């Protein structure tokens, strides 16, 4: 059912005037859809045990997708739809030198992206402006606070997809200023922590 709803949104939304922010020609492969559905199932299972998280919206980041393509998805858990998507940088330490292959680490000073689920916490003003603290919920990312891994924007991250890699971070999920403005409205209006799931 989720797969059908997502497909329907992606194809019919263009003709019904549904509000979304990606280009009409942007597409998500069936493999990516399957991966999203699997992650959403895991998030739902987690929420059945722990009720303190936002049950309407989740953020998903698929690190298998090249950095020049949209891989940060805003997912409506009630309608089973992707309602927005954008580019997101990975950590410079995650580069392996092999095209399309990344490595991940939870270690301080690694400059790597750490996989796992995060709770998006309070915002603060840092060197990149407004940023949101991230609390790692898994063994693979439980050093997030110690490493100062946060969700923030950066002017060098483009707003549109491109055919080459984008700038890299020191391990933070770093998005464009335009996309950040859209997701900060969602985060700031939420009464409970939104989950961010970074997977590969």
Buried (B, 14 or more C-beta within 10 A) or exposed (E): EBEEBBEEBBEEBEEEEEEBBBEEEBEBEEEBBEBBBEBBEEBEEBBEEEEEBBBEBBBBBBBEBBBBBBBBBBBBBEEBBBBBBBBBBBBBBBBEEEEEEBBBBBEEEBBBBBBBBBBBBEBEEEEBEBBBBBBBBBEBBBBBEEBBBBBBBBEEBBEEBEEEBBEBBBBBBBBBBBBBEBBBEBBEEBEEBBBBBBBB
